[in-house]
Amino acid sequence: MKFKKLAAFAACGVLAASLGLAGCSGGSSSSSSSASSSSSAAAETAEATLLNDGQLTIITSPDYPPFENIENGELEGFEIDLAKAVAEQMGLEPNFVQMQFDTIIPAITAGGQGDVGMSGFSVDPDRAKEIDFTESYYVDDQAVAVMQNSGITEDNAAEALNSAGMIIAVQTGTTGETYAQENFPNATIQGYGNSTDCFAAMQSGQANAVCTNLAVVQRMIDTAYSDAQIVIEVATGEEYAAVVSQDNPELTKQIDEALKALQENGTIEELTNKWF
């Protein structure tokens, strides 16, 4: 695999722009056939740009168990393990950078902070306008949880939650937020920075419900909020994928190749069984 350090790539672009050239090579083409030959050679030696030599820098928001979380000071979760496996498959060292979820795509788009974002991103056409998605590696649904003593049940949840005075906690920038806005228009949709804060708000009475992906809701109930229950499950079939800058298509291609290899050798199935 061919990689180019991001800083060098950026410098090349600045130099080319200042000199009015098509690339970093010295001199200009003397004929159209020469230009065509150079273009062909460039295509054959396409390189993925990396923030740091020898590393795949992964931006994640570790507050979304079982996908990513911090336990005893260490990052863990399905996507943490998967990111490590992808980096190894690519011959790189994984380097994790932590950010709040709704800042990751802007960071990838702006560049200079990470190579790829892996943090429970559902493939979404609006997001695809800003970044490129890799091939998907997990499918999840939406769910709504309430406290067991709330009086809200599976039978009355759809009507009860869609009423004035109801507060539904969501993680800002997620598909859970979008789903709640579209399906509970009469309720107040309250955004939080992470799913842990959503559940804490519900347990303390600051919110009546939490809406987020099913795997996250189930893990929260199983590990920390046993006094909550799921009252709505919706088979949205959301595909999870990593996000990469649209200016770095070769990196997307190489991550896709790594994911394909990990699918074929059983690693993804093994990690899925471990975490779900």
C-alpha positions in Angstrom: 0.0 0.0 0.0 1.2 3.5 -0.8 0.9 6.3 1.8 1.9 9.9 1.7 2.1 12.1 4.8 -0.6 14.7 4.9 1.7 17.6 5.6 3.8 16.8 2.5 0.7 16.5 0.4 -0.6 19.9 1.6 2.8 21.5 0.9 2.7 20.1 -2.6 -0.8 21.6 -3.2 0.4 25.0 -2.0 3.5 24.9 -4.1 1.5 23.8 -7.2 -1.0 26.6 -6.7 1.7 29.3 -6.3 3.6 28.2 -9.4 0.5 27.5 -11.5 1.5 23.8 -12.0 -0.6 20.7 -12.0 1.6 18.9 -9.4 4.8 18.9 -7.4 7.1 17.9 -10.3 9.5 20.5 -11.6 9.0 22.0 -15.1 6.0 21.8 -17.4 4.8 19.3 -20.0 5.9 20.0 -23.6 3.1 18.1 -25.3 -0.4 16.7 -24.7 1.0 13.1 -24.9 3.5 13.9 -22.2 0.7 15.3 -20.0 -1.3 12.2 -20.7 1.6 9.9 -19.8 2.1 11.8 -16.5 -1.5 11.6 -15.6 -1.5 7.8 -16.3 1.6 7.4 -14.1 0.0 9.3 -11.3 -3.1 7.2 -11.4 -1.0 4.0 -11.2 0.9 5.3 -8.1 -2.0 6.9 -6.3 -1.3 7.3 -2.6 -3.4 7.6 0.5 -2.5 10.6 2.6 -2.0 10.1 6.3 -1.7 12.5 9.2 1.3 10.7 10.6 3.8 8.4 8.9 3.1 4.7 9.7 -0.1 5.5 11.6 -3.8 5.4 11.0 -5.3 8.2 13.1 -8.8 7.3 14.1 -11.2 9.9 15.6 -13.8 8.5 17.9 -16.2 9.6 20.6 -15.8 6.9 23.3 -19.3 7.2 24.9 -21.3 4.8 22.8 -21.0 1.3 24.2 -20.6 -1.3 22.9 -19.1 0.4 19.9 -16.6 2.6 21.8 -16.3 3.4 25.4 -13.7 4.0 28.2 -13.3 1.3 30.8 -10.7 1.6 33.5 -9.0 4.4 31.5 -8.7 2.3 28.4 -10.6 2.5 25.1 -12.7 -0.5 24.3 -15.5 -1.6 22.1 -16.4 -3.2 18.7 -15.2 -0.3 16.6 -12.1 0.2 18.7 -11.1 -3.5 18.1 -12.2 -3.2 14.4 -10.1 0.0 13.9 -7.1 -1.8 15.4 -7.6 -4.7 13.0 -8.0 -2.4 10.0 -4.8 -0.6 10.8 -2.9 -3.9 11.3 -4.3 -5.2 8.0 -3.0 -2.0 6.3 0.4 -2.3 7.9 -0.1 0.7 10.2 -0.2 1.5 13.9 -3.6 2.7 15.2 -3.6 6.1 16.8 -6.9 7.2 18.5 -8.0 10.8 18.9 -11.1 11.5 21.1 -13.7 14.1 20.1 -17.4 14.7 20.8 -19.5 12.9 18.2 -21.0 15.9 16.4 -17.5 17.4 15.8 -16.0 14.3 14.1 -17.3 14.8 10.5 -16.4 18.5 10.5 -12.9 17.5 11.7 -12.5 14.9 9.0 -13.7 17.4 6.4 -11.4 20.2 7.6 -8.4 17.8 7.7 -5.3 17.9 9.9 -6.9 16.1 12.9 -7.4 12.5 11.8 -7.5 10.2 8.9 -10.8 8.4 9.5 -13.8 8.6 11.9 -15.2 5.5 13.5 -17.9 6.2 16.0 -21.2 4.6 15.2 -21.8 6.5 12.0 -24.9 5.4 10.1 -24.7 5.7 6.4 -26.8 8.7 5.6 -27.2 10.7 2.3 -26.9 14.0 4.1 -23.6 13.0 5.7 -22.4 11.6 2.3 -22.5 15.2 0.9 -19.7 16.1 3.3 -17.6 12.9 3.6 -17.1 9.5 2.0 -18.3 6.3 3.7 -16.4 3.1 3.7 -18.1 -0.2 3.1 -20.4 -1.0 6.0 -19.6 -3.4 8.8 -22.6 -3.5 11.1 -26.4 -3.1 10.9 -28.4 -1.6 13.7 -32.0 -0.4 14.5 -33.5 2.4 16.6 -35.0 2.1 20.0 -36.6 4.2 22.7 -36.1 3.5 26.4 -38.0 4.8 29.5 -37.8 4.2 33.2 -39.8 1.2 34.3 -41.9 3.3 36.7 -42.8 5.9 34.1 -46.2 4.5 33.2 -45.1 4.4 29.6 -45.4 0.9 28.1 -45.0 -0.8 24.7 -48.8 -0.4 24.2 -49.0 3.3 24.8 -45.5 4.5 24.0 -46.1 5.9 20.5 -48.9 8.1 21.7 -47.6 9.0 25.1 -44.2 10.1 23.9 -45.7 12.3 21.2 -47.3 14.8 23.5 -46.5 18.2 24.8 -44.5 18.1 28.0 -42.6 15.0 27.1 -38.8 15.4 26.9 -36.9 12.8 24.8 -33.1 12.8 25.3 -31.0 12.2 22.2 -27.3 12.4 21.3 -26.8 15.5 19.1 -26.1 14.8 15.5 -27.2 11.2 15.5 -29.9 9.3 13.6 -31.7 8.9 16.9 -32.1 12.7 17.1 -33.5 12.7 13.5 -35.9 9.8 14.3 -37.2 11.5 17.4 -37.8 14.8 15.6 -39.7 13.1 12.8 -41.8 10.7 14.9 -42.4 12.7 18.1 -43.0 16.2 16.8 -45.1 17.3 19.8 -42.5 16.4 22.3 -39.4 18.3 23.2 -36.3 16.7 21.7 -33.4 17.5 24.1 -29.9 17.1 22.7 -26.9 15.9 24.8 -23.2 15.4 23.9 -23.2 11.6 24.5 -25.5 8.7 25.2 -24.4 8.4 28.8 -25.6 11.9 29.5 -28.9 11.0 27.8 -29.5 8.1 30.2 -28.4 10.0 33.2 -30.9 12.8 32.3 -33.7 10.2 32.1 -32.8 8.5 35.3 -32.7 11.8 37.2 -36.0 12.9 35.8 -34.7 15.6 33.4 -36.0 13.6 30.5 -38.8 11.1 30.0 -37.1 8.8 27.4 -34.0 8.2 25.4 -33.9 7.5 21.7 -30.8 6.0 20.2 -29.6 2.9 18.4 -30.8 -0.4 19.7 -27.4 -1.9 20.5 -26.5 1.1 22.6 -29.8 1.1 24.5 -29.5 -2.6 25.2 -26.0 -2.3 26.5 -26.9 0.7 28.8 -29.8 -1.2 30.3 -27.7 -4.4 30.7 -24.7 -2.6 32.4 -25.9 0.5 34.2 -29.6 1.2 33.9 -31.4 -1.9 34.9 -34.3 0.2 36.1 -35.0 1.2 32.4 -36.8 -0.7 29.7 -37.2 -0.6 25.9 -40.7 0.3 24.8 -40.1 0.9 21.1 -37.9 -1.0 18.6 -37.9 0.1 15.0 -36.2 -1.9 12.3 -34.4 0.9 10.5 -31.6 -1.3 9.3 -29.0 1.4 9.6 -25.6 0.5 8.2 -22.5 1.5 10.2 -19.4 2.6 8.3 -16.2 4.7 8.8 -16.0 8.2 7.4 -13.1 9.6 5.3 -12.4 12.9 3.7 -13.7 13.2 0.1 -10.2 14.5 -0.7 -8.6 11.2 0.2 -10.4 8.6 -2.0 -7.4 6.3 -2.0 -7.5 5.9 1.8 -11.2 5.0 1.5 -10.3 2.4 -1.1 -7.6 0.9 1.1 -9.8 0.8 4.2 -12.4 -1.0 2.1 -9.9 -3.5 1.0 -8.9 -4.1 4.6 -12.5 -4.5 5.7 -13.1 -7.0 2.9 -10.1 -9.0 4.1 -11.3 -8.9 7.7 -14.8 -10.0 6.5 -13.4 -12.9 4.6 -11.0 -14.2 7.3 -13.8 -14.1 9.9 -12.4 -11.2 12.1 -15.5 -9.1 11.8 -17.8 -12.0 12.7 -15.5 -12.7 15.7 -15.7 -9.1 16.9 -19.4 -9.0 16.4 -19.9 -12.1 18.5 -17.6 -10.6 21.2 -19.4 -7.3 21.6 -23.1 -8.1 20.7 
